[in-house]
Amino acid sequence: MILTGVALQNFRLHKNYFLKFTENTTVIIGENAIGKTSIIEAINLLATGNSFRAGRIEEMIEFGSELARVKGVVLDTNSKNLHDKAETQPTDEVEIILTRGIVSGKRTQHRLFSVNGVRRRKKDAVGKFFTVAFRPEDMRMIEGSPSRRRTFMDTVLSLLYLEYEVALKNYEQTVLRRNKLLQQVGEHKQPKTVLQYWDLNLVKYGEILQRYRQKFLESFASVPFPLEFSVEYDSSLISKERVDQYKEREIAAGHTLIGPHKDDIIVYLNSWRHGKDTKKMRIDVFGSRGQQRLAVLWLKFCELEYIKNKSNTATLLLLDDILSELDDDSKALALSVLKNYQSVVTTTEPAVLEDIRQATDTIEVIYL
């Protein structure tokens, strides 16, 4: 599958805008605050149904407009009819309509999905292609809060596995409800027995999340990379026994103390030279800024490899204005994967075109 074009209507800064994409690399050049990241956001929205950027759906709709539209055309390059000139190449036209909840005075859903003009549920409309987005914010994944690293895992696994997506939603709702009840039990407004149902859900859905996360992280060991990194799953193990063990402390604290919402991952550089010795070094604590950025690149490479191995659908690589954030070695590494994927690269610097041309055979340049 390849994405051949995207149309935006009333989407952030784009009143009416259409782009065609090459099968290889498309480079979008423009000044800051002109809408480059909005294009990356729209592509990711078509792939996942969600924004990596907006806290609320209304943020994606142009000020003063009731709704926004994002439409993409996906071409099946693996079809048996693709090389038969008598046949039309099979395509899917995916559209997402975003609303503020009211259109023409009538209440409506905030997101409406359709494929080839037929209304569909979200799970039937998205997943025509996958995206891996690499943004400046990702550079803080290593030294940032654990929630960034949990989001890294959740984004990939929710996209690939419906069971994980459902379990994550149910787990988050369970934690919210259980926290309220823990507070009420601590204030003697409810008996401890009200927690029983939510304890069962906490364990049920938490075990699913941690099983998928463990297997995801185990796959990283086989991903080739110039530096030898490794990852440790720092899980807050969930089980019936541990829930019972922590119950009194949770009632006193008024919130859930263990489970996947407390998970983290720790990245190590395995071959760190310290004098005459070679040691394993925690990147977040002892790594230089350059080493931390290379570790983020490694995590993104692992994400690409995992999606490629676990799905039969093409992956679109999105590099959103990150090249200026990287040193020469890291930039060369980031660009080295372009030839293997359909890619969209945004930048403010026309000078990087030469670096991109050296990394991939064919590029299309769009100036905003």
BATORDREN-792795 format. One record per residue (C-alpha): residue in three letters; x, y, z. Coordinates in steps of 0.02 Angstrom, whole numbers, plus 50000, padded with zeros to 5 digits. Example, Ala and Ser with C-alpha at 12.3 -4.5 7.8 and 13.67 -1.06 7.14 Angstrom:
// BATORDREN-792795
ALA506154977550390/SER506844994750357/
***
This chain:
// BATORDREN-792795
MET500005000050000/ILE500565017749966/LEU499745034350004/THR499555043549839/GLY498715059549899/VAL497935069150043/ALA496595082650038/LEU496315094550184/GLN494805105650212/ASN494705117650359/PHE496055107450445/ARG497065118950558/LEU497885131850442/HIS497365123050282/LYS495735129750210/ASN495825119150053/TYR497425110050013/PHE497875094649911/LEU499535085549899/LYS500105071149790/PHE501435059549857/THR502775049749766/GLU503035031249801/ASN504745035549871/THR505145051549968/THR504165067749971/VAL505035082850048/ILE503965097450108/ILE504945113650132/GLY504265129050219/GLU504485141450360/ASN503945137750537/ALA502085139650580/ILE501555137550399/GLY500695120650420/LYS502015107350385/THR501695097850546/SER499815098850512/ILE500095088650353/ILE501065075450452/GLU499685075650583/ALA498345073150449/ILE499265058250373/ASN499455050250544/LEU497615053750578/LEU497125044050421/ALA498195029350476/THR497655028650659/GLY496075039050680/ASN496965048950816/SER498025064650827/PHE499775064050903/ARG499605082550939/ALA497835088350981/GLY497175087351158/ARG495415089751089/ILE494675086650918/GLU494115104750905/GLU495945110250899/MET496105102550725/ILE494635112350653/GLU494945129450576/PHE494315143650686/GLY492545148450635/SER492195131950542/GLU490955118750600/LEU491945104150533/ALA493565098850450/ARG493905085050324/VAL495445074550295/LYS495415062950145/GLY496755051050083/VAL496915039549933/VAL497795023049967/LEU498415012449821/ASP498614993649836/THR500304990349753/ASN500214971749794/SER498634968249695/LYS498764954749563/ASN497944966849441/LEU499224980649469/HIS500224976449312/ASP498704972449206/LYS498414988149104/ALA496634982849070/GLU496244983949255/THR496084999449362/GLN497304999649506/PRO496314996049665/THR496195010849782/ASP495335015349944/GLU494775033149981/VAL494785035650169/GLU493935051050241/ILE493825057550419/ILE492635071750462/LEU493015081150622/THR491655091250708/ARG491385101650864/GLY489905090550908/ILE488595101050819/VAL488375103050631/SER486975113950559/GLY486185114850731/LYS486125095950754/ARG487155085650876/THR488375073850791/GLN489895063350828/HIS491565072050843/ARG492365060050718/LEU491515051950569/PHE492415038950463/SER492065033050287/VAL492905022150155/ASN492485024949972/GLY491005035850022/VAL490235022850139/ARG490135026650325/ARG491205014850428/ARG491685011850609/LYS493395018150659/LYS494165000850666/ASP493564997050489/ALA494185013550416/VAL495935015050488/GLY497385003050468/LYS497445003950277/PHE499255008850303/PHE500375011550454/THR501415026650501/VAL502955029150607/ALA503125047550650/PHE504785054750710/ARG504555072250782/PRO505645084350882/GLU504615079951037/ASP505245061951022/MET506995067951060/ARG506435069551242/MET505845051551250/ILE507385045451343/GLU507575059151474/GLY505725063351483/SER504395056451599/PRO503915037751599/SER502255042451519/ARG503185046651357/ARG503915029251350/ARG502245021051394/THR501445031051253/PHE502805024551136/MET502275006651177/ASP500405010151180/THR500375018851011/VAL501165004250918/LEU500244990351007/SER498524998750999/LEU498745001050813/LEU499204982950780/TYR498114973650905/LEU496274976850939/GLU496394966651100/TYR497724978451164/GLU496754994051115/VAL495194987851204/ALA496174982151357/LEU497064998951369/LYS495435008651363/ASN494614997351492/TYR496144997651604/GLU496215016751605/GLN494355017751645/THR494585004851783/VAL496005014651864/LEU494985030751862/ARG493455022351940/ARG494475012452064/ASN495415027952122/LYS493775036552164/LEU493205021452262/LEU494875020252354/GLN494625038152412/GLN492845034452469/VAL493405018752562/GLY494795028652646/GLU493495041552701/HIS492365027352766/LYS491015031752640/GLN491085014652558/PRO491504997052618/LYS493064988252550/THR491964975852458/VAL491554989052324/LEU493334986652260/GLN493154968252219/TYR492444970252042/TRP493714983751997/ASP495154973652069/LEU494694959351950/ASN494644971251802/LEU496294979151852/VAL497144962151848/LYS496224955851693/TYR496634970551580/GLY498314974451661/GLU498974956951625/ILE498504958851441/LEU499434975351427/GLN501004968851511/ARG501044952951407/TYR501004962751244/ARG502264975551307/GLN503484961951358/LYS503434953551187/PHE503594970251098/LEU505164974851193/GLU505924957451173/SER505894960050984/PHE507144974450998/ALA508604962651026/SER508624957350843/VAL508624974950767/PRO510314979550690/PHE511044996550736/PRO512805004150735/LEU512815005750925/GLU512334991351038/PHE510814996951138/SER509674986251244/VAL508054989251335/GLU507414983451504/TYR505564982351542/ASP505364990551712/SER503604983951743/SER502514987051894/LEU501914969151896/ILE500044966751912/SER499294951151991/LYS497924946652113/GLU499214943452248/ARG500044960452226/VAL498374969552220/ASP497924961452388/GLN499664965552455/TYR499514984152413/LYS497664986252457/GLU497874994852626/ARG499235006452560/GLU498145011152412/ILE496675015052524/ALA497795026352628/ALA498515034752472/GLY496835036152383/HIS497465029652216/THR498105013952129/LEU499955011252165/ILE500384996652050/GLY500024991251872/PRO500424995551691/HIS500085014151719/LYS501695013951823/ASP502735004451693/ASP504325011351617/ILE505725005851501/ILE507575008551531/VAL508785010051384/TYR510605004851401/LEU512155007151296/ASN512944989951311/SER514704994051253/TRP515135010051348/ARG516995012451369/HIS517525017751545/GLY519415018151554/LYS520005000651510/ASP518324992951550/THR516764990751445/LYS515164993151543/LYS513284993751521/MET512695011651544/ARG510975018851577/ILE510705031551439/ASP509445042351534/VAL510595044651683/PHE512365044551610/GLY512165046551422/SER512685062051328/ARG511385071651230/GLY512065064151070/GLN511955046451142/GLN510175049751200/ARG509665055251026/LEU510455039750950/ALA509485029351076/VAL507865037551018/LEU508345033550838/TRP508615015550890/LEU506895014750972/LYS506115021650812/PHE507055008750708/CYS506384995250824/GLU504625002050800/LEU504825001450610/GLU505494983750613/TYR504124977550730/ILE502724984650624/LYS503514977750466/ASN503654960350542/LYS501934959950623/SER500874967150482/ASN500614964250298/THR500274982650269/ALA501514995750209/THR502275008050332/LEU502425026450292/LEU503895035050376/LEU503565052950433/LEU505065063850478/ASP504385080250543/ASP505735093550548/ILE506965082850646/LEU508485084150533/SER509015100850606/GLU508975092550779/LEU510265079350733/ASP512145079450715/ASP512895073250552/ASP513065054950606/SER511305054150677/LYS510605062850523/ALA511445050050409/LEU510685036050513/ALA508945043650507/LEU509035046050319/SER509745028650288/VAL508015020650304/LEU507175031950176/LYS507555020350031/ASN506605006250118/TYR504965015450147/GLN503785027750071/SER504255043550166/VAL503685061350196/VAL505015073250263/THR504685091150320/THR506045104050344/THR506355122750352/GLU508065120850271/PRO508205118350081/ALA510035113850108/VAL509565096550174/LEU508915091750002/GLU510655086349950/ASP510795074750102/ILE509095067250061/ARG509535064849877/GLN511065055049929/ALA510005043850040/THR508625039049919/ASP508395037049731/THR506865047849696/ILE506185062949787/GLU504755075049756/VAL504955092549828/ILE503465103049883/TYR503655121149939/LEU502335128050057/
***
